[in-house]
Amino acid sequence: DATGGRYNPATDSWSPTALAGAPQPRANASVVWTGSQMFVWGGEGSTGLLNSGSRYDPASNTWAAMATAPLTPRAYHSAVWTGTEMIIWNGYNVHLGELYGDGARYNPDANSWTPVASTNAPDARCYHTAVWTGSEMIVWGGANEPACDQSGGRYNPATDSWTPTSLVDAPSQRSFHAAVWTGSEMIVQGGSFNVVAGGRYDPVADTWTPTNPVNSANNGQGITAVWTGSEMIVWGGLDDNFLFHYDGGRYDPALDLWQPTGTMNVPAARGMHAATWTGSEMILWGGVGWSGSFAPGASYDPATDSWRAVSTLGAPIGSETA
């Protein structure tokens, strides 16, 4: 679908995004927020895999096409925003069974792409995670056919160079997991193989510390995670027993403790949905569950451990997240 919507949590209301100049409809694309624009790139459209993208400006409600990337069309890749550039890395061609171990950097001011160095880069993969630390992109985990990975790498765009992440005490191999950046550590949780324990990675020391597994959210793959400033909140997912989840957990790294999220008025169970942090609430939207795609979303307030439904009036149709 080429339609979209903007949700205002203060008024619990939706506004449609412009259709003029909107990118070709696609699934399994990447999306980043720059602070003023949303960038959409890659994914799979009705004509096949794509290496095109567009920039959406909510202030003017307009779209602008991005220059075509010097990359093989792909989906299931990762993207981060550095403050000045979007970095694309890895990806997968499900039709050909090909994994890609390359990437590129997009500069919106010049509307141009620069290839990312591949020397010492982690091996080709998909269904991985990537976070931006303020100076580096950390890529970790994912599937590298026929197995999953527990390796990763740190990319420094200032030097166009890679440094492998340590394997010592790294979490078990997994894909479809979630990761957040706390300001000093990357925390990973969930993923395939019904993994319980997660891990915290310190890029300065290049060390891993296991997270406390007691009461942790064992929600499997397709979970989402947000960082509140003091906690990581994870929710939903599909475990290896093929059960969709409507539960979640809050992890406090200062105390290394988990507590469950409330279930009163919780939204329907799902995975592969979207989640974002507003500064005071986590908002969920879309996803896939037993009855197909979901339109209704919900907002979770950790201060009160409570859920409220998100308005569907004027909302875009429910879908699996990009």
VEXFILO-164355 format. One record per residue (C-alpha): residue in three letters; x, y, z negated. Coordinates in nm, 3 decimals, decimal comma. Layout:
residu->ALA | u->X | v->Y | w->Z
...
//
This chain:
residu->ASP | u->0,000 | v->0,000 | w->0,000
residu->ALA | u->0,130 | v->0,347 | w->0,090
residu->THR | u->-0,077 | v->0,517 | w->-0,180
residu->GLY | u->0,044 | v->0,610 | w->-0,526
residu->GLY | u->-0,046 | v->0,809 | w->-0,831
residu->ARG | u->0,094 | v->1,033 | w->-1,103
residu->TYR | u->-0,023 | v->0,971 | w->-1,459
residu->ASN | u->-0,034 | v->1,248 | w->-1,723
residu->PRO | u->-0,043 | v->1,086 | w->-2,070
residu->ALA | u->-0,134 | v->1,418 | w->-2,237
residu->THR | u->-0,465 | v->1,429 | w->-2,047
residu->ASP | u->-0,495 | v->1,054 | w->-1,972
residu->SER | u->-0,555 | v->1,140 | w->-1,608
residu->TRP | u->-0,429 | v->1,048 | w->-1,261
residu->SER | u->-0,341 | v->1,256 | w->-0,954
residu->PRO | u->-0,282 | v->1,095 | w->-0,612
residu->THR | u->0,056 | v->1,120 | w->-0,444
residu->ALA | u->0,062 | v->1,265 | w->-0,091
residu->LEU | u->0,012 | v->1,033 | w->0,204
residu->ALA | u->0,188 | v->1,258 | w->0,454
residu->GLY | u->0,546 | v->1,143 | w->0,498
residu->ALA | u->0,507 | v->0,858 | w->0,248
residu->PRO | u->0,746 | v->0,567 | w->0,304
residu->GLN | u->0,641 | v->0,239 | w->0,464
residu->PRO | u->0,461 | v->0,019 | w->0,209
residu->ARG | u->0,699 | v->-0,227 | w->0,047
residu->ALA | u->0,752 | v->-0,470 | w->-0,238
residu->ASN | u->1,055 | v->-0,548 | w->-0,454
residu->ALA | u->1,214 | v->-0,211 | w->-0,376
residu->SER | u->1,420 | v->-0,002 | w->-0,618
residu->VAL | u->1,301 | v->0,319 | w->-0,782
residu->VAL | u->1,501 | v->0,582 | w->-0,971
residu->TRP | u->1,402 | v->0,913 | w->-1,131
residu->THR | u->1,645 | v->1,202 | w->-1,092
residu->GLY | u->1,481 | v->1,444 | w->-1,333
residu->SER | u->1,292 | v->1,617 | w->-1,055
residu->GLN | u->1,237 | v->1,355 | w->-0,783
residu->MET | u->1,158 | v->0,986 | w->-0,744
residu->PHE | u->1,371 | v->0,790 | w->-0,497
residu->VAL | u->1,234 | v->0,469 | w->-0,342
residu->TRP | u->1,471 | v->0,247 | w->-0,141
residu->GLY | u->1,483 | v->-0,094 | w->0,027
residu->GLY | u->1,245 | v->-0,382 | w->-0,039
residu->GLU | u->1,025 | v->-0,580 | w->0,195
residu->GLY | u->0,759 | v->-0,429 | w->0,420
residu->SER | u->0,512 | v->-0,579 | w->0,664
residu->THR | u->0,783 | v->-0,588 | w->0,932
residu->GLY | u->1,050 | v->-0,745 | w->0,712
residu->LEU | u->1,329 | v->-0,627 | w->0,485
residu->LEU | u->1,419 | v->-0,258 | w->0,479
residu->ASN | u->1,726 | v->-0,038 | w->0,431
residu->SER | u->1,531 | v->0,286 | w->0,440
residu->GLY | u->1,400 | v->0,507 | w->0,163
residu->SER | u->1,220 | v->0,827 | w->0,071
residu->ARG | u->1,229 | v->1,101 | w->-0,192
residu->TYR | u->0,913 | v->1,219 | w->-0,368
residu->ASP | u->0,889 | v->1,565 | w->-0,526
residu->PRO | u->0,595 | v->1,576 | w->-0,769
residu->ALA | u->0,617 | v->1,956 | w->-0,807
residu->SER | u->0,529 | v->2,006 | w->-0,439
residu->ASN | u->0,361 | v->1,666 | w->-0,391
residu->THR | u->0,576 | v->1,602 | w->-0,084
residu->TRP | u->0,789 | v->1,321 | w->0,060
residu->ALA | u->1,122 | v->1,349 | w->0,244
residu->ALA | u->1,292 | v->1,067 | w->0,430
residu->MET | u->1,638 | v->0,951 | w->0,321
residu->ALA | u->1,917 | v->0,880 | w->0,567
residu->THR | u->1,938 | v->0,513 | w->0,661
residu->ALA | u->2,183 | v->0,332 | w->0,436
residu->PRO | u->2,490 | v->0,150 | w->0,578
residu->LEU | u->2,366 | v->-0,169 | w->0,414
residu->THR | u->2,198 | v->-0,484 | w->0,533
residu->PRO | u->1,823 | v->-0,459 | w->0,459
residu->ARG | u->1,745 | v->-0,626 | w->0,125
residu->ALA | u->1,522 | v->-0,666 | w->-0,177
residu->TYR | u->1,578 | v->-0,760 | w->-0,544
residu->HIS | u->1,875 | v->-0,523 | w->-0,565
residu->SER | u->1,953 | v->-0,277 | w->-0,845
residu->ALA | u->1,969 | v->0,102 | w->-0,848
residu->VAL | u->2,086 | v->0,360 | w->-1,102
residu->TRP | u->2,089 | v->0,740 | w->-1,103
residu->THR | u->2,419 | v->0,896 | w->-1,211
residu->GLY | u->2,303 | v->1,254 | w->-1,235
residu->THR | u->2,422 | v->1,336 | w->-0,884
residu->GLU | u->2,391 | v->1,011 | w->-0,686
residu->MET | u->2,186 | v->0,693 | w->-0,659
residu->ILE | u->2,394 | v->0,374 | w->-0,655
residu->ILE | u->2,253 | v->0,060 | w->-0,487
residu->TRP | u->2,416 | v->-0,277 | w->-0,556
residu->ASN | u->2,366 | v->-0,644 | w->-0,465
residu->GLY | u->2,036 | v->-0,785 | w->-0,334
residu->TYR | u->1,878 | v->-1,078 | w->-0,155
residu->ASN | u->1,726 | v->-1,177 | w->0,178
residu->VAL | u->1,464 | v->-1,434 | w->0,082
residu->HIS | u->1,399 | v->-1,527 | w->0,447
residu->LEU | u->1,761 | v->-1,614 | w->0,522
residu->GLY | u->1,862 | v->-1,718 | w->0,171
residu->GLU | u->2,146 | v->-1,466 | w->0,179
residu->LEU | u->2,285 | v->-1,285 | w->-0,124
residu->TYR | u->2,461 | v->-0,951 | w->-0,085
residu->GLY | u->2,761 | v->-0,845 | w->-0,292
residu->ASP | u->2,797 | v->-0,490 | w->-0,168
residu->GLY | u->2,645 | v->-0,150 | w->-0,228
residu->ALA | u->2,641 | v->0,218 | w->-0,145
residu->ARG | u->2,599 | v->0,560 | w->-0,308
residu->TYR | u->2,339 | v->0,809 | w->-0,191
residu->ASN | u->2,401 | v->1,183 | w->-0,227
residu->PRO | u->2,068 | v->1,370 | w->-0,195
residu->ASP | u->2,232 | v->1,710 | w->-0,148
residu->ALA | u->2,412 | v->1,588 | w->0,164
residu->ASN | u->2,149 | v->1,326 | w->0,250
residu->SER | u->2,438 | v->1,086 | w->0,309
residu->TRP | u->2,569 | v->0,747 | w->0,196
residu->THR | u->2,915 | v->0,632 | w->0,085
residu->PRO | u->3,008 | v->0,262 | w->0,062
residu->VAL | u->3,094 | v->0,123 | w->-0,284
residu->ALA | u->3,427 | v->-0,057 | w->-0,319
residu->SER | u->3,401 | v->-0,434 | w->-0,353
residu->THR | u->3,748 | v->-0,514 | w->-0,495
residu->ASN | u->3,708 | v->-0,684 | w->-0,836
residu->ALA | u->3,329 | v->-0,645 | w->-0,809
residu->PRO | u->3,106 | v->-0,915 | w->-0,961
residu->ASP | u->2,995 | v->-1,184 | w->-0,719
residu->ALA | u->2,684 | v->-1,151 | w->-0,503
residu->ARG | u->2,358 | v->-1,191 | w->-0,694
residu->CYS | u->1,996 | v->-1,083 | w->-0,735
residu->TYR | u->1,744 | v->-1,055 | w->-1,021
residu->HIS | u->2,020 | v->-0,890 | w->-1,227
residu->THR | u->2,017 | v->-0,572 | w->-1,434
residu->ALA | u->2,209 | v->-0,247 | w->-1,403
residu->VAL | u->2,236 | v->0,046 | w->-1,646
residu->TRP | u->2,409 | v->0,384 | w->-1,625
residu->THR | u->2,627 | v->0,478 | w->-1,922
residu->GLY | u->2,698 | v->0,838 | w->-1,828
residu->SER | u->3,022 | v->0,751 | w->-1,650
residu->GLU | u->2,983 | v->0,390 | w->-1,529
residu->MET | u->2,726 | v->0,151 | w->-1,387
residu->ILE | u->2,718 | v->-0,182 | w->-1,569
residu->VAL | u->2,584 | v->-0,478 | w->-1,369
residu->TRP | u->2,517 | v->-0,801 | w->-1,558
residu->GLY | u->2,355 | v->-1,144 | w->-1,515
residu->GLY | u->2,128 | v->-1,248 | w->-1,232
residu->ALA | u->2,093 | v->-1,538 | w->-0,992
residu->ASN | u->2,373 | v->-1,637 | w->-0,757
residu->GLU | u->2,213 | v->-1,948 | w->-0,602
residu->PRO | u->2,182 | v->-2,214 | w->-0,706
residu->ALA | u->2,256 | v->-2,103 | w->-1,063
residu->CYS | u->2,242 | v->-1,796 | w->-1,283
residu->ASP | u->2,529 | v->-1,585 | w->-1,404
residu->GLN | u->2,662 | v->-1,452 | w->-1,733
residu->SER | u->2,931 | v->-1,237 | w->-1,576
residu->GLY | u->2,915 | v->-0,871 | w->-1,489
residu->GLY | u->3,113 | v->-0,566 | w->-1,393
residu->ARG | u->3,153 | v->-0,196 | w->-1,464
residu->TYR | u->3,167 | v->0,041 | w->-1,169
residu->ASN | u->3,328 | v->0,385 | w->-1,202
residu->PRO | u->3,218 | v->0,611 | w->-0,915
residu->ALA | u->3,486 | v->0,871 | w->-1,000
residu->THR | u->3,758 | v->0,618 | w->-0,911
residu->ASP | u->3,543 | v->0,392 | w->-0,688
residu->SER | u->3,666 | v->0,093 | w->-0,889
residu->TRP | u->3,533 | v->-0,211 | w->-1,074
residu->THR | u->3,629 | v->-0,368 | w->-1,409
residu->PRO | u->3,491 | v->-0,713 | w->-1,502
residu->THR | u->3,289 | v->-0,739 | w->-1,825
residu->SER | u->3,419 | v->-0,980 | w->-2,084
residu->LEU | u->3,283 | v->-1,335 | w->-2,091
residu->VAL | u->3,376 | v->-1,385 | w->-2,458
residu->ASP | u->3,055 | v->-1,414 | w->-2,664
residu->ALA | u->2,851 | v->-1,301 | w->-2,363
residu->PRO | u->2,483 | v->-1,406 | w->-2,371
residu->SER | u->2,388 | v->-1,727 | w->-2,193
residu->GLN | u->2,339 | v->-1,711 | w->-1,817
residu->ARG | u->2,001 | v->-1,577 | w->-1,703
residu->SER | u->1,807 | v->-1,378 | w->-1,446
residu->PHE | u->1,488 | v->-1,169 | w->-1,450
residu->HIS | u->1,595 | v->-1,032 | w->-1,788
residu->ALA | u->1,576 | v->-0,676 | w->-1,922
residu->ALA | u->1,849 | v->-0,432 | w->-2,022
residu->VAL | u->1,866 | v->-0,087 | w->-2,182
residu->TRP | u->2,144 | v->0,162 | w->-2,253
residu->THR | u->2,145 | v->0,301 | w->-2,606
residu->GLY | u->2,407 | v->0,572 | w->-2,560
residu->SER | u->2,690 | v->0,345 | w->-2,673
residu->GLU | u->2,586 | v->-0,012 | w->-2,588
residu->MET | u->2,397 | v->-0,212 | w->-2,329
residu->ILE | u->2,141 | v->-0,448 | w->-2,484
residu->VAL | u->2,008 | v->-0,742 | w->-2,281
residu->GLN | u->1,712 | v->-0,959 | w->-2,375
residu->GLY | u->1,487 | v->-1,224 | w->-2,224
residu->GLY | u->1,514 | v->-1,385 | w->-1,886
residu->SER | u->1,485 | v->-1,726 | w->-1,730
residu->PHE | u->1,551 | v->-2,055 | w->-1,912
residu->ASN | u->1,348 | v->-1,954 | w->-2,221
residu->VAL | u->1,650 | v->-1,784 | w->-2,374
residu->VAL | u->1,596 | v->-1,655 | w->-2,725
residu->ALA | u->1,916 | v->-1,471 | w->-2,811
residu->GLY | u->2,025 | v->-1,154 | w->-2,638
residu->GLY | u->2,343 | v->-0,957 | w->-2,659
residu->ARG | u->2,493 | v->-0,611 | w->-2,706
residu->TYR | u->2,782 | v->-0,501 | w->-2,486
residu->ASP | u->3,025 | v->-0,225 | w->-2,585
residu->PRO | u->3,202 | v->-0,104 | w->-2,268
residu->VAL | u->3,468 | v->0,092 | w->-2,461
residu->ALA | u->3,588 | v->-0,219 | w->-2,645
residu->ASP | u->3,475 | v->-0,460 | w->-2,369
residu->THR | u->3,311 | v->-0,680 | w->-2,634
residu->TRP | u->2,982 | v->-0,863 | w->-2,680
residu->THR | u->2,787 | v->-0,901 | w->-3,005
residu->PRO | u->2,494 | v->-1,147 | w->-3,021
residu->THR | u->2,161 | v->-0,999 | w->-3,125
residu->ASN | u->1,982 | v->-1,154 | w->-3,419
residu->PRO | u->1,750 | v->-1,425 | w->-3,277
residu->VAL | u->1,519 | v->-1,431 | w->-3,581
residu->ASN | u->1,171 | v->-1,309 | w->-3,479
residu->SER | u->1,306 | v->-1,204 | w->-3,140
residu->ALA | u->1,071 | v->-1,173 | w->-2,845
residu->ASN | u->1,106 | v->-1,504 | w->-2,655
residu->ASN | u->0,900 | v->-1,393 | w->-2,358
residu->GLY | u->1,098 | v->-1,536 | w->-2,068
residu->GLN | u->1,136 | v->-1,370 | w->-1,730
residu->GLY | u->0,976 | v->-1,058 | w->-1,590
residu->ILE | u->0,974 | v->-0,875 | w->-1,924
residu->THR | u->1,015 | v->-0,499 | w->-1,946
residu->ALA | u->1,220 | v->-0,297 | w->-2,192
residu->VAL | u->1,248 | v->0,069 | w->-2,289
residu->TRP | u->1,485 | v->0,251 | w->-2,524
residu->THR | u->1,317 | v->0,490 | w->-2,766
residu->GLY | u->1,630 | v->0,653 | w->-2,901
residu->SER | u->1,652 | v->0,413 | w->-3,194
residu->GLU | u->1,485 | v->0,089 | w->-3,081
residu->MET | u->1,452 | v->-0,134 | w->-2,777
residu->ILE | u->1,090 | v->-0,233 | w->-2,712
residu->VAL | u->1,029 | v->-0,540 | w->-2,493
residu->TRP | u->0,688 | v->-0,665 | w->-2,382
residu->GLY | u->0,514 | v->-0,919 | w->-2,158
residu->GLY | u->0,682 | v->-1,177 | w->-1,937
residu->LEU | u->0,640 | v->-1,531 | w->-1,807
residu->ASP | u->0,810 | v->-1,808 | w->-2,002
residu->ASP | u->0,937 | v->-2,139 | w->-1,867
residu->ASN | u->0,616 | v->-2,308 | w->-1,983
residu->PHE | u->0,438 | v->-2,089 | w->-1,725
residu->LEU | u->0,262 | v->-1,884 | w->-1,990
residu->PHE | u->0,218 | v->-1,509 | w->-1,940
residu->HIS | u->0,271 | v->-1,303 | w->-2,256
residu->TYR | u->0,077 | v->-1,017 | w->-2,412
residu->ASP | u->0,314 | v->-0,987 | w->-2,707
residu->GLY | u->0,642 | v->-0,806 | w->-2,753
residu->GLY | u->0,902 | v->-0,697 | w->-3,000
residu->ARG | u->1,098 | v->-0,399 | w->-3,128
residu->TYR | u->1,471 | v->-0,438 | w->-3,187
residu->ASP | u->1,665 | v->-0,206 | w->-3,418
residu->PRO | u->2,038 | v->-0,240 | w->-3,336
residu->ALA | u->2,140 | v->-0,044 | w->-3,647
residu->LEU | u->1,984 | v->-0,314 | w->-3,865
residu->ASP | u->2,009 | v->-0,599 | w->-3,610
residu->LEU | u->1,644 | v->-0,679 | w->-3,683
residu->TRP | u->1,332 | v->-0,758 | w->-3,480
residu->GLN | u->0,968 | v->-0,686 | w->-3,559
residu->PRO | u->0,667 | v->-0,771 | w->-3,342
residu->THR | u->0,461 | v->-0,513 | w->-3,158
residu->GLY | u->0,095 | v->-0,490 | w->-3,262
residu->THR | u->-0,169 | v->-0,693 | w->-3,079
residu->MET | u->-0,481 | v->-0,489 | w->-3,155
residu->ASN | u->-0,619 | v->-0,360 | w->-2,822
residu->VAL | u->-0,316 | v->-0,506 | w->-2,645
residu->PRO | u->-0,344 | v->-0,517 | w->-2,262
residu->ALA | u->-0,383 | v->-0,840 | w->-2,064
residu->ALA | u->-0,086 | v->-1,075 | w->-2,046
residu->ARG | u->0,140 | v->-1,023 | w->-1,745
residu->GLY | u->0,494 | v->-1,014 | w->-1,606
residu->MET | u->0,683 | v->-0,815 | w->-1,340
residu->HIS | u->0,507 | v->-0,498 | w->-1,452
residu->ALA | u->0,646 | v->-0,148 | w->-1,498
residu->ALA | u->0,727 | v->0,028 | w->-1,826
residu->THR | u->0,848 | v->0,377 | w->-1,904
residu->TRP | u->0,922 | v->0,579 | w->-2,219
residu->THR | u->0,765 | v->0,923 | w->-2,247
residu->GLY | u->0,950 | v->1,039 | w->-2,555
residu->SER | u->0,683 | v->0,914 | w->-2,794
residu->GLU | u->0,505 | v->0,623 | w->-2,618
residu->MET | u->0,576 | v->0,329 | w->-2,393
residu->ILE | u->0,342 | v->0,319 | w->-2,093
residu->LEU | u->0,281 | v->-0,007 | w->-1,904
residu->TRP | u->0,130 | v->-0,040 | w->-1,558
residu->GLY | u->0,066 | v->-0,309 | w->-1,298
residu->GLY | u->0,216 | v->-0,655 | w->-1,300
residu->VAL | u->0,108 | v->-1,008 | w->-1,222
residu->GLY | u->-0,097 | v->-1,244 | w->-1,441
residu->TRP | u->-0,321 | v->-1,545 | w->-1,413
residu->SER | u->-0,595 | v->-1,357 | w->-1,229
residu->GLY | u->-0,355 | v->-1,182 | w->-0,988
residu->SER | u->-0,247 | v->-0,819 | w->-0,994
residu->PHE | u->-0,359 | v->-0,587 | w->-1,272
residu->ALA | u->-0,473 | v->-0,227 | w->-1,237
residu->PRO | u->-0,531 | v->-0,142 | w->-1,606
residu->GLY | u->-0,235 | v->-0,017 | w->-1,804
residu->ALA | u->-0,179 | v->0,068 | w->-2,166
residu->SER | u->0,020 | v->0,298 | w->-2,390
residu->TYR | u->0,203 | v->0,177 | w->-2,701
residu->ASP | u->0,289 | v->0,412 | w->-2,989
residu->PRO | u->0,564 | v->0,260 | w->-3,207
residu->ALA | u->0,506 | v->0,521 | w->-3,479
residu->THR | u->0,160 | v->0,376 | w->-3,544
residu->ASP | u->0,222 | v->0,031 | w->-3,391
residu->SER | u->-0,094 | v->0,083 | w->-3,186
residu->TRP | u->-0,214 | v->0,042 | w->-2,828
residu->ARG | u->-0,459 | v->0,246 | w->-2,624
residu->ALA | u->-0,593 | v->0,182 | w->-2,275
residu->VAL | u->-0,476 | v->0,400 | w->-1,986
residu->SER | u->-0,749 | v->0,555 | w->-1,774
residu->THR | u->-0,818 | v->0,388 | w->-1,440
residu->LEU | u->-1,016 | v->0,681 | w->-1,297
residu->GLY | u->-0,835 | v->0,783 | w->-0,980
residu->ALA | u->-0,552 | v->0,539 | w->-1,048
residu->PRO | u->-0,371 | v->0,349 | w->-0,771
residu->ILE | u->-0,463 | v->-0,015 | w->-0,733
residu->GLY | u->-0,279 | v->-0,256 | w->-0,960
residu->SER | u->0,025 | v->-0,432 | w->-0,825
residu->GLU | u->0,349 | v->-0,600 | w->-0,903
residu->THR | u->0,605 | v->-0,336 | w->-0,985
residu->ALA | u->0,862 | v->-0,227 | w->-0,726
//
